[in-house]
Amino acid sequence: MKFLANPGGTLSGCFRVPGDKSISHRSIMLGSIAEGDTHVSGFLEGDDALATLNAFKAMGVSIEGPIDGKVIIHGVGLHGLKAPEGELYVGNSGTSMRLLAGLMAGQSFTVTMTGDESLSKRPMGRVADPLREMNVAVATEENGRPPLVIKGNGQVKAMHYDLPMASAQVKSCVLLAGLYADGETSTTEPAPTRDHTERMLSGFGYQVKRSGATASLRGGGKLTGMHIDVPADISSAAFFMVAASIAKEADITLEHVGMNPTRVGVINILQAMGARISVINEREVGGEPVADIRVQSAKLKGIEIPQEQVPLAIDEFPVLFVAAACATGETVLREAEELRVKESDRIQVMADGLVSLGIDARPTDDGIIIQGKGDEEEVFCGGSVESHHDHRIAMSFSVAALRASETIEILGTDNVATSFPNFVALAQQAGMNLEQVND
C-alpha cells in the first residue's frame, strides 16, 4: 500500500482525531484485571490497541466491542487471567509487548509473545532485565529481541528500579509487575515520561504514590471497574498541527485532545518555533486533562530544541522534522537516541527522505540538524520516499506535500492503521490532497 501526496491544499474546519493509543492500551489491560465491568468510549480501533484487546480475550477475558469506539470489559481480577492456548501475537505494538510483560510476570503460567517483522527487531532487554531482578524467568532471542517468553511463577520480588533511560513503557512494565509483588515496588526516571499508567491505576482505585521522578505502589491491592472516556491522541493531532502551521491560510480546531503534561512537548516546540497555537476549553475527563487546540498558518523559525522537551515529544519528532524543513534557519535536535529504536530508525529514515526531497538534513548519533527553507514557497521537491512500514514516517511525509512542488509518493504505508485508521479520510476532509493506492 502507498500514499500519493499531491502538492498544495490548505486546512480548515473543526474535527476530532482518533482516541489516544496509550490510554486505549491501558484501558484494556487494567480493565481486564479489575473487578467488575469497565466501560470505555473513544477507544482507538487501530491495529495496535486491537492487538492488546485480542491478547486479553485469548487469556479468557470477556470483552464486548469495539463498536463505534465503545468497549465493555468484564474484568476477572488480578488473578483471574488464564493461560492462552498458543502464543500471544501483538503485531507491530511495542507498547502491548512491553506492558504485557509486566502483567505476565505475575501470572502462574508461561506466555510466549511474538510480533511482526518490525517489532521482532526492537529491543526487549530493557524490560527483560528489570523483570529478572524481580525474580521472573524471562527469555529473549539474541540481543534481547522478541519472541519474549515469560515463565510466571507467582513469586514476584518487590524492588526499586532506577531507569537507565526515559521510557514510559519500561516504567509501566515494572509497576505492573509490582501489582503482583510482595511489598513496595518503585521506579525513578531520569526525565519525565508519559504517566498514563499511574493516572489510570489511581482511577481504578489502586493507590500509586508519586514524589518527583519516583512512582511507587504496593502489591496485592485490587482494581475496581470504571468508565473511561479516551481523549483524542495528541500524537495523531500533531500531524494536523504541523500541517496547519505550514499550509497557506489554514485555520483548524482539533477537539477533545489529551493534554497530559507528559505529552505536550509537540505544542511547546511548535510554539517556540513561532506556531500560532491556542489551547482552549481546558477541562479534565477521567483524570486526564483535555482541551481543544486551534492552529493557524504561521511563519516558523528554526530553533535548538530544548532538551527537557525531548521525552515529552518523542513520538512526534518525524512530523516536527517536516516543520523544521519549512522553518527559516537551522533546527537542531540532540539527546534523542531513543528515536533510533522505534518502529524504524526514525532519525536515519527521516533524514534519508528529507534529503531525497531536497532538504539539507544531517543525522547525528543522537539527533539531527535540519536547514530550513521556510522563505521558499515550495520547500520540497517531488519524489518517492520509503517509510519502512513506520506509520509516523508515512503520515509525516504526507504533511510535507502541502509545501511541495510535485507529488510525493510514500511507500510502505500499511502500518498507518496501527495508530490512525482513518488518516487519509480525515486528511482529505481537512483539505489535504492525499490519496491511498493499493500497490
N, C-alpha and C positions, 0 to 999 in steps of 0.2 A: 504494500500500500504506500502511496506517496501523496504529498500535497503539491499543488501548483499555487503559489502565492503571487498574485499579479500586482503590478505597481499601482500606487495611488490609493484613493479612498480616504475616508475620514471616519470618525466615530461620533455617534450621538445616541441619546436615549438613557433610560433607567433599566437596569436588569440585574439579575442575581446569578452569580456563578455557582457551580455545584458545591455541595457540602464539604466541609473540612475533612481531608483524608485522615489526618492524625486522630481526630476526635471520633470519626466513624469507626476506625480500627478499634480504638479503646472502648467504645460503647458496646461492641460485640463481646470483646474479651471480658470486661468487668461485668456486663450484664449476664454472661454465661455462668460466672462463678458467684453471682449474687443469689440471695434467697428471695423468691418471688419474681414477679414479672417486671421487665424493663421495656418501656415504650420509647422508641426512637423515631423522631421525624427529621427530615432534611438529610437522611443518610446518603452518602455518596455511593451511587450504584456503578462504581468503576471496578475494574478487574482486581486491583489490589485489595480493596476493602471486602469485595466478594470472596477473595481467597481466604481471608480471616473468617468470614461467616461460614464458609464451607468446611473449614478446619474444625470448627466447634460442632457443626452438625455431625461430622464424622466421629466426634467424641461423645455423641449421644445427647447433645443439647437440642431441644425442640425450638426452632426459630421460624416465625411466620414472616413472609415477605422476602425481599423488599417489594412493596407496591407503592409507586409514586413517592419514594423516599421514606416510607413508613415501615418499621420493623418492630415485631414483638418478640422478645427473647424470654423464654421460660427458664429462669435460672435454676441451676442444680446445686448451688452452694459450693464452697471452697473445695470440698472433697467428693463432688458428685460426677466429675468427668470420668469417662470410660475409655479404655484403650481402643484406638482406631483399628479397623481391620487391616489396613495397609499403611503405606507411607502417607504423611501429610504433605501434599503438593501445594506450595504457596505462590507459584508463578513467578512474577517479577518483583514480589514485595519483600524488600529487606525489613520493613517495619514488622510485618507478620512474623518472619522467621526470628528476629532478634527478641521481640517482646514475648512471643510464644515460648521461646527458650526458657525465659524466667518462670513462666507458669508451669511448663512441663517439668522443671526441676523439682517441683513439689509433689508430683504425682507418684503413684506406686507402680507405674508401668513404664515400658520403654517406648520411645517415639523416634521415628526417623523422619526428618523434614528435608524435602527436596524443593528445588526451584527450577526456573527456566535457564537457558544458556547464560543470560546476563547475570542473574542472581548467583549462579554457580561459580562466578568469578569473584564474588565480593567477599571481603574478609569477615569471618565469623569468630576468629580467635578472640576478638575484642569482647565478645560475650562468653565464649567458652572459658577463658582464663578466670574471670571472677567467679563463675559458677563452680569451677573446680575448687576454688578456695572455699566455697560454701559446701564442700563435701558431696558434690554432684559429679557423677561419671559422665563425661561428655567426649564424644569422638567426632573428629572432622577429617576431611581429606587433607592432602599436603598443603602447607601454608595456611591452615585454618579455613579452607574453603568448604562450602557445602558438598554433599549432604551433611546434616548435623544430626547426630544420634545422641539422645539424652536418655540415660538409664535412671529413671526416678526410683529412689529408694525410701522416700518418705522421711528422710532424716537430713533436712537442710540445716546447715550451721549458720547462725546469725553472724554478721561481721560488719565492719566499717570498710568502705571501699573508696579510695581516692582515685577518681577517674583520670587516666593519663591524657585523655583528650576530651574536648567538649562534645558530648554525644548524648542526646536525649534518649536514643534507643538503648544504649548501654546502661544509663542511669535507670531507665524504666525496667529493663531486664532484671537488674539486681534488686530493685524494690519489689517487683512482682514475685521474685523468688523468696524475698523476705516475708511475704504473706504466710509462707509455709514454714518459716524458721522458728526455732525455739529461742526467743529473746528479741533484741532490737537490732535491726539492720539499717545501716545508714550509708549515704553517698555524699561525697563532696566533689563538686565540679570546678574545673579551672576557669570556666567562663559560663555565663548564663545560657541555658538551652531551654527549649520549649518545656513547659511544666504541665502539660495536659494530663499526664498520669496522676500527678499529685493532686491536681484540682478535682479530677473525676473520682478518685478514690474517696476524697472528702465528701463529694456529692453523694456517693453510695453509703456514706455514714462510717467510713473507715478512717480512723484518726491518723493523720500524717502531720508530723511536726516539721516546721521549716525555720531555719535560722541561717540567714545569709546564704551561702552557697551549699549548705548542708540540708538534706532531707532525710527524715528517719521515720520508721514505723515499727511496731511490734507485731510479731506473728500471732496467728491463732484467733484473730478477730472475725467479724463477719461483714459482708456487704449486703445491703438491702436494696431491692429493685427500685428504680426511679424513672422519671421521664426526662429524656434528653432531646433538646432541640438543637441540632447540629448547625453551627453558623456556617456561612459561605467561606470557602477556603481562601485565605489571603494569598497563598502561593498561586492559586488559579487566577485570582483577581489581579495579580502582579502583571500578567501579560497584557491586560487591558489598561492598567495604569501606565505602563510604558507606551503602549500603542497610542493612547490619547495624548500623552505628553509629546510624542514626536510627530504626530499627524497634524495637518493643517486644520485650523478652525474646528477642533474637536471639543466636545463637552459631554461627558458621561457621568452618571451616578451609579455606583456599584452598591447594591443594597445588602444589608444584614451580614456584613463581613466580620469575621472573627478578628478581634483586636487584642489578642493575648499579648501582653508586653514582651514576651519572649519571642514574638514572631514579627514585630513591626519594623524590623530593620530596613525592609524594602521601601517603606514610606519615608523613614528618616534619611536614607541615602538619596532617594529621588528629590526630596525637598532640599537637601544640601546641594544638589546639582541644579537647583532653580525650578523644579517642577511646581506647578500650581495645583496642589492637592489640599482639599479641605475635608476634615473629618467632622461629620455632622450626626445629629440624632444618636448620641452615645447612650448606651444602656447596658444592662447585664442580663444574660439569659443562661440559666443553669450553671452559674458560677463562672461563666466565660464572658468577658467584655465584648460587645458587638457595636458596630456603627455603620453608617452609610458613608461612602467615600466619593466625593466629587473631584473629577480630574479634567483639566482643560489644557489645551495646547500651550507649550512653553518653549522658550529658548534655553536649552540645557547647557551647562558648563562642566568641563572635566574637573574631577577632584581626586584627592588621595582619600580612599575610603577608610573612615575611622576604624581602627582595629576592634573596638568594642562592639561595633555593629556587625562584624563578620558572622559570628554564630547566630545572630538574630535574622540573618538574611541568607543563610547557607543554601537554601533550595532555589532562591530567586536570582542567583548570580547570572545564569545563562541569559536571561532577558535583560538584566542590568548591563551586561556587556553590549547588547544592542543599543541601549540608551546611551552608553559611553561612546559608541561609534557615531551617534547622532548629536553628541555634545561638542562644544567648541573647546579645544585644548586637550590635555592629557588626563586620562584616568588611570590610577594605579591601585591595584589590589594586592595586598600581602597577607600572609598568615592564614591562607585558605587551602592548606594541603588536603583537607577533607574532600574538596571537590574532585580530587583525582581518583577517589574510590567510590563514586556514586554509581548510578546505572551505567555511566560511561566515565572516562576521564574527561570531566567537563571542561577543564582548563584547556587541554590539548584539542579536543573536538571542536569547541567554540572558536579557538584561535585558528584552526585549520579552515573552518567555514568562513570566518570573517575575512581571512586573508584571500580566500578564493573569490570573495565578493568585493575585493578592492580596498580592504581596511588594513592599516598598519597595526597589527596585534601581535605582541611578543610575549609568549608564555614564559613564566619563571617557575622555579621549583614549587613555590607556594602561592602563585597568583598569576597576574597578567598585567601588561602595560598596553593601553589602547590609545592611539592618537585619533581623536575625534575629528569628524568632518562636518560639524554642525553648521558651518557657514555656507555649506553647499545644499542646494535643494534636493538633489539626488545623491544620497550618501553611498548607496550600494549599487554595484553593477549587477546584472542578472547572472544566473549560473545555476549549477547543480550542487547541492550540499548533502552530505551524508550525515544523518542524525545518529547513526549507530544504535538504532532502536531505542533511543533515550527520549521519552515523552517531552521533557522540558527543553531539550535541544530543538526538537521538531517545532514546538509551538513558538520558541524564541525567533527562529528564522522566518516563521510566518509573519511575525510582527515587523521584521526588518523590511518586508516588501512595501510597506507604507512609504518608505523613502528610497525605493529602488528605481533604477532606470528601465529595467526589464524584469521579466518573470523569474522568480527564484523557485527552482524545483527542489523539493525536500524529500529525500529517500528514506525508507525505513520508518514510516510513521505509525506502524501498527500498535505500538505501546502507548499512544496518546490516550487510548481508552482506559489505561490503568488509573489515571487521575482525573481525566476531563472528557468523559464520553461524548458530550455534545459540543465540543470545542468549535468544530467547523460551522455548525448551525448558528451558534451564538456569535461567532466572529462575523458571519455573513449578516446576521440581524443587526449587529452594531455598525456595519458599513465597510468591513474589510473585504477585499477581493480575493477570497480564498476558496479553493475547491479541492475535494478529495478524489483521487483517482486510484482504482484498483490496478495494480501492475499487470 
